[in-house]
Amino acid sequence: MNTITKTAALVGAGVLALSLAACGSSDPLAEETDGGEDQGVGDAIVVGSQAYASNEIIAEVYAQALENAGFEVERQFSIGQRDVYMPSLENGEIGLFPEYTGNLLQFLDDETEARTPDDVYAELGAALPDGLEALAYAPATDQDSYSVTQQFADDNQLTTIADLANVDGTVTLGGPPELEERPYGPSGAESMYGVDLAFEATGDTTVEALLAGTIQVGNVYTSDPRIESESLVPLEDPDGLFLSQNVVPIASADIAADIAEAIDPVSAALTSEELVAMNVANTTDAQQPDEIAAAWLSEQGLG
């Protein structure tokens, strides 16, 4: 077979394979990859993200770090919650994803008793499905919190989550819909702290609902700059309702060793303060994730 014929055959086979994959799957990611499991150093690495800005910024940092190291990258951002993207990670359609150690561990093992950063990371490594690896975690955390307004904290003398048990009347917790069934949702607050909380699914409007007074407690990430700008008070969690939630890259095992040299320095440099600053650049200064990522990598000498 001559070179032209061989090339045409290979292209034809590739088109046929992609067509069959698209017909056999409702997952839009299937149209962008070659099936994932064969993803190697020579293929484009698909970097994914959840559907909120802070996670997308981290994903963009990963993507640009990989490109700076010479890798070809495809971006699949704003995919959604773990129920949606974990299957794509497991089957290799996504090669790299920014995650949070504690929440991911509880997703995989809701009976875990690990709480410290190192213990959570160790158990996460053991709990990950075959074919996935956790690269080095960052000092940065994007911790869930039960946050209240300063006025509500002052009026009810609130310092810890346990103090909510002393509030008269109904206390409503707001957050994403899935929080109602999570181990750190209302049932977890009751079993750990004896707090009886009603629940309202407020999704992306949790802070707004908190400020409007339609809920009294909000599930707010600690990297959210509105904690400072709106004078919110994250209640202390002395018994560990929330596990340590360090930012951690989850990678396909077949590329993990190859990309670690580019991604590990990113994790080492990413602190909680740096993460909040990037989020402020997005929410207050209206900078886009690609601008924020490029500037941060340059500042860290990783650009």
C-alpha positions as CSV (number, residue, x, y, z in Angstrom):
1,M,0.0,0.0,0.0
2,N,1.5,3.4,-1.0
3,T,1.7,6.4,1.4
4,I,-1.3,8.2,-0.1
5,T,-3.5,5.1,0.1
6,K,-2.4,4.3,3.6
7,T,-3.1,7.8,4.8
8,A,-6.5,7.8,3.2
9,A,-7.3,4.5,4.9
10,L,-6.3,5.8,8.2
11,V,-8.3,9.0,7.9
12,G,-11.3,7.0,6.7
13,A,-11.1,4.6,9.6
14,G,-10.8,7.5,12.0
15,V,-13.9,9.2,10.6
16,L,-15.9,5.9,10.8
17,A,-14.8,5.4,14.4
18,L,-15.9,8.9,15.4
19,S,-19.2,8.5,13.6
20,L,-19.9,5.2,15.4
21,A,-19.0,6.7,18.8
22,A,-21.3,9.7,18.2
23,C,-24.2,7.5,17.2
24,G,-23.7,5.1,20.1
25,S,-23.5,7.7,22.9
26,S,-25.5,10.7,24.1
27,D,-22.5,12.1,25.8
28,P,-21.3,15.2,23.9
29,L,-17.7,14.4,25.0
30,A,-17.8,11.3,22.9
31,E,-17.7,13.5,19.8
32,E,-14.5,15.2,20.9
33,T,-12.3,12.2,21.9
34,D,-11.2,8.9,20.5
35,G,-12.7,6.8,23.3
36,G,-10.4,8.0,26.0
37,E,-8.8,4.8,27.1
38,D,-6.1,5.0,24.4
39,Q,-5.3,8.7,25.3
40,G,-1.5,9.0,25.4
41,V,1.1,11.7,25.4
42,G,0.7,12.2,21.6
43,D,-3.0,12.8,21.9
44,A,-4.8,16.0,23.0
45,I,-5.4,15.9,26.7
46,V,-9.0,16.8,27.6
47,V,-9.2,19.1,30.6
48,G,-12.7,19.3,32.2
49,S,-14.3,21.5,34.8
50,Q,-17.4,21.8,36.9
51,A,-20.0,24.5,36.0
52,Y,-18.8,27.3,38.2
53,A,-16.1,30.0,37.7
54,S,-13.6,29.0,40.5
55,N,-13.3,25.5,39.2
56,E,-13.1,26.6,35.6
57,I,-10.3,29.0,36.5
58,I,-8.3,26.2,38.0
59,A,-9.0,24.0,35.0
60,E,-7.8,26.8,32.7
61,V,-4.6,27.1,34.8
62,Y,-4.0,23.3,34.3
63,A,-4.8,23.6,30.5
64,Q,-2.3,26.5,30.0
65,A,0.4,24.8,32.1
66,L,0.1,21.7,29.9
67,E,0.2,23.8,26.7
68,N,3.3,25.6,28.1
69,A,4.9,22.2,28.5
70,G,4.2,21.3,24.9
71,F,1.0,19.2,25.3
72,E,-2.0,19.6,23.0
73,V,-5.1,20.4,25.0
74,E,-8.8,20.3,24.5
75,R,-11.1,22.1,27.0
76,Q,-14.5,20.7,28.1
77,F,-15.6,23.1,30.8
78,S,-18.8,23.7,32.7
79,I,-19.8,20.0,32.5
80,G,-21.8,19.9,35.7
81,Q,-21.8,17.9,38.9
82,R,-19.9,14.7,39.8
83,D,-22.8,12.4,38.7
84,V,-22.3,13.8,35.2
85,Y,-18.6,14.1,34.8
86,M,-17.2,11.1,36.8
87,P,-18.3,8.5,34.2
88,S,-16.4,10.6,31.5
89,L,-13.3,10.6,33.8
90,E,-13.5,6.9,34.5
91,N,-13.8,5.9,30.8
92,G,-11.0,8.3,29.8
93,E,-13.0,10.8,27.8
94,I,-11.6,13.4,30.2
95,G,-7.9,13.2,31.0
96,L,-7.6,15.9,33.7
97,F,-10.0,17.5,36.1
98,P,-9.6,19.9,39.1
99,E,-11.3,18.3,42.2
100,Y,-11.5,18.7,45.9
101,T,-10.2,15.9,48.1
102,G,-12.9,15.7,50.8
103,N,-15.9,16.1,48.6
104,L,-14.7,13.6,46.1
105,L,-13.8,11.1,48.8
106,Q,-17.3,11.4,50.3
107,F,-18.8,10.9,46.8
108,L,-16.8,7.7,46.5
109,D,-17.1,6.6,50.2
110,D,-19.8,8.3,52.2
111,E,-18.8,6.4,55.4
112,T,-15.2,7.7,55.5
113,E,-13.9,9.0,58.8
114,A,-10.9,10.8,57.4
115,R,-10.7,14.5,58.2
116,T,-7.2,15.8,57.9
117,P,-5.6,16.8,54.6
118,D,-3.1,13.9,54.5
119,D,-5.6,11.3,55.7
120,V,-8.3,12.4,53.2
121,Y,-5.8,12.4,50.4
122,A,-4.5,8.9,51.3
123,E,-8.1,7.5,51.4
124,L,-9.0,9.2,48.2
125,G,-6.1,7.5,46.4
126,A,-7.3,4.2,47.6
127,A,-11.0,4.9,46.7
128,L,-10.5,6.2,43.2
129,P,-11.8,3.9,40.5
130,D,-9.2,2.0,38.4
131,G,-7.7,4.1,35.7
132,L,-7.6,7.3,37.8
133,E,-4.9,8.9,39.9
134,A,-4.7,11.8,42.2
135,L,-1.7,14.0,41.5
136,A,-0.2,16.1,44.4
137,Y,-2.8,18.2,46.2
138,A,-2.5,22.0,46.6
139,P,-2.4,23.9,49.8
140,A,-5.4,25.8,48.5
141,T,-8.8,24.7,49.8
142,D,-12.2,25.5,48.5
143,Q,-14.0,24.4,51.6
144,D,-17.8,24.1,52.0
145,S,-19.0,26.1,54.9
146,Y,-22.2,26.9,56.7
147,S,-22.2,30.7,56.5
148,V,-24.6,33.3,58.0
149,T,-24.8,37.1,57.8
150,Q,-23.0,39.1,60.4
151,Q,-26.3,40.4,61.7
152,F,-27.8,36.9,62.1
153,A,-24.6,35.8,63.9
154,D,-24.7,38.7,66.2
155,D,-28.4,38.4,67.0
156,N,-28.1,34.7,67.9
157,Q,-24.6,34.6,69.3
158,L,-23.4,32.2,66.7
159,T,-19.8,31.0,66.5
160,T,-20.0,27.3,65.6
161,I,-22.4,25.1,63.6
162,A,-23.6,23.6,66.9
163,D,-24.8,27.1,68.1
164,L,-27.6,26.9,65.4
165,A,-29.4,24.5,67.7
166,N,-30.1,27.4,70.1
167,V,-31.8,29.6,67.5
168,D,-35.6,29.9,68.0
169,G,-37.9,29.0,65.1
170,T,-37.2,27.4,61.8
171,V,-33.6,27.7,60.5
172,T,-33.3,27.1,56.8
173,L,-30.2,25.9,55.0
174,G,-29.8,26.9,51.4
175,G,-27.4,25.4,48.8
176,P,-27.3,23.3,45.6
177,P,-30.1,20.7,45.3
178,E,-27.7,17.8,45.8
179,L,-26.7,19.2,49.2
180,E,-29.9,17.9,50.7
181,E,-28.7,14.3,50.3
182,R,-25.0,14.9,50.9
183,P,-23.3,13.7,54.2
184,Y,-22.6,17.3,55.1
185,G,-26.2,18.4,54.4
186,P,-29.1,18.7,56.9
187,S,-28.9,15.0,58.1
188,G,-25.2,15.4,58.8
189,A,-25.7,18.6,60.7
190,E,-28.3,16.9,62.8
191,S,-26.3,13.7,63.6
192,M,-23.1,15.5,64.3
193,Y,-24.3,18.8,66.0
194,G,-27.9,18.1,66.9
195,V,-29.0,20.9,64.6
196,D,-32.5,20.6,62.9
197,L,-32.3,22.4,59.6
198,A,-35.0,22.9,57.0
199,F,-33.6,22.9,53.4
200,E,-34.2,25.1,50.3
201,A,-32.5,24.5,47.0
202,T,-31.0,27.9,46.2
203,G,-28.3,26.8,43.7
204,D,-26.3,29.8,42.3
205,T,-28.4,32.3,44.3
206,T,-27.5,31.0,47.7
207,V,-25.6,34.2,48.8
208,E,-28.5,36.4,47.4
209,A,-31.0,34.3,49.4
210,L,-28.9,34.6,52.5
211,L,-28.7,38.4,52.1
212,A,-32.4,38.6,51.4
213,G,-33.2,36.6,54.5
214,T,-35.2,33.9,52.7
215,I,-32.7,31.4,54.2
216,Q,-30.7,31.8,57.4
217,V,-27.7,29.6,56.6
218,G,-25.9,29.2,53.3
219,N,-23.6,26.5,51.9
220,V,-20.9,28.9,50.6
221,Y,-17.4,28.0,49.5
222,T,-14.7,29.6,51.5
223,S,-12.9,30.9,48.4
224,D,-16.0,33.0,47.5
225,P,-14.9,36.6,47.7
226,R,-18.5,37.6,48.8
227,I,-17.7,36.2,52.2
228,E,-15.6,39.3,52.7
229,S,-17.4,41.8,50.6
230,E,-20.9,40.9,52.0
231,S,-19.6,40.4,55.6
232,L,-20.7,36.8,55.8
233,V,-19.6,34.6,58.8
234,P,-18.5,31.0,58.1
235,L,-19.4,29.1,61.2
236,E,-16.7,27.0,62.8
237,D,-16.8,23.3,62.3
238,P,-14.8,21.8,65.2
239,D,-16.1,18.2,64.8
240,G,-15.4,18.0,61.0
241,L,-18.7,17.9,59.3
242,F,-16.8,19.1,56.3
243,L,-13.7,17.1,55.3
244,S,-10.5,18.8,54.3
245,Q,-11.1,19.9,50.7
246,N,-7.8,20.6,49.1
247,V,-7.7,21.3,45.4
248,V,-6.4,18.2,43.7
249,P,-5.9,17.3,40.0
250,I,-7.5,13.9,39.1
251,A,-5.8,12.4,36.0
252,S,-6.2,9.4,33.8
253,A,-3.6,6.9,35.0
254,D,-2.2,6.4,31.5
255,I,-1.1,10.1,31.4
256,A,-0.6,10.9,35.0
257,A,3.2,10.3,35.1
258,D,3.7,12.3,31.9
259,I,1.8,15.4,33.0
260,A,2.9,15.5,36.7
261,E,6.0,17.5,35.8
262,A,3.8,20.3,34.4
263,I,0.9,20.1,37.0
264,D,2.7,19.4,40.3
265,P,4.4,22.9,40.4
266,V,1.0,24.5,39.8
267,S,-0.4,22.6,42.8
268,A,2.6,23.5,44.9
269,A,2.1,27.3,44.2
270,L,-1.7,27.4,44.6
271,T,-2.7,28.7,48.0
272,S,-6.1,29.6,49.3
273,E,-5.1,33.3,49.2
274,E,-4.1,32.9,45.5
275,L,-7.4,31.2,44.7
276,V,-9.5,33.9,46.4
277,A,-7.5,36.5,44.5
278,M,-8.2,34.8,41.2
279,N,-11.9,34.6,42.1
280,V,-11.9,38.3,42.9
281,A,-10.3,39.0,39.5
282,N,-13.2,37.2,37.9
283,T,-16.2,38.4,40.0
284,T,-15.0,42.0,40.8
285,D,-12.7,42.8,37.9
286,A,-14.7,40.9,35.3
287,Q,-11.6,39.1,34.0
288,Q,-12.0,35.9,32.0
289,P,-10.6,32.6,33.2
290,D,-8.0,32.5,30.4
291,E,-6.7,36.0,31.3
292,I,-6.6,35.1,35.0
293,A,-4.8,31.8,34.4
294,A,-2.2,33.4,32.1
295,A,-1.4,36.2,34.5
296,W,-1.2,33.9,37.5
297,L,1.1,31.4,35.8
298,S,3.4,34.3,34.7
299,E,3.5,35.7,38.3
300,Q,4.5,32.3,39.6
301,G,7.2,31.8,37.0
302,L,5.3,29.0,35.4
303,G,4.2,30.8,32.2
